[in-house]
């Protein structure tokens, strides 16, 4: 067994540890941002867009009802020219209601699709986040201990003549 370890650069290990700390901070931020963006997209679809189109459907439904009432009134009054205008208004209102219903169906489909496609990926993202926040700090700590041990070893066992060999640093 050798009398001394052949460590050529403790600074390289310390630099790696420092770079790992920076990487972990950036990686955790990126993973958090991904989760946040998916959550914001879900909320936008579920809360904002669905609420908007449900409200639009109610408004357009009321306008359709008003147009139908006006058509009935015009038909009872025997206004032939007025009836055709009122009929066109009813048809426009019906198209508007169908459009709002279609938009609501699409929004609900997007919401389901987003959840179904993002859930497995978010699960993996959460696993990565847990790894970055629970296990990697332990690795950083171990690297710190290794650096401290190697520096202590280098200080205890100087090279013959009181000098460290070329390329070996504390």
C-alpha positions, 0 to 999 in steps of 0.5 A: 500500500502506498505511503501517500495518496496521489491527489493532484488537485484538491482545488479541482474537487472544490471547484466541482463542488462550487459548480455543483452548488450553482447548478443545483440552484439553477436546476431547482429554479427551472424545475419549479418554473416548469411546475408553475407554468403547467399550474398556470395553464391549468388555472387559465383553462379551468378558471378563466376560459371556462368561466368566460365561455359559460358566461358568454353562453348565458348571455348569448342564450338570453339574447336568443330568447329575446330574439325569439320573443321578438320574432313571435311578437312580430309574427303575431302582429302580421309584420311580414318585413319585420318577421324576416328581420327578426328571423335573421336575428334569431338565426344569428343568435342561434349561431352565437349560442352554438359557437359558445357551446363549441368553444366550451366543449373545446376548452373542456377537452383542452383541460382534460388533454393538458391534465392527461399529458402533463400529469406523468411529466409532472410526476417525473419533474417532482421526482427530479425536484425531490432528488435535487433538494434531498439527495444532492445537498448530501452529495455537496456536503460529502464533497466538502468533507472530502476537500477538508479531509484531503486538505488536512491530509496534505497538511499532515504529510508534507513532501520530503524537505517540507515542500509539497510536490509540484501540482499538489495544492492544499 
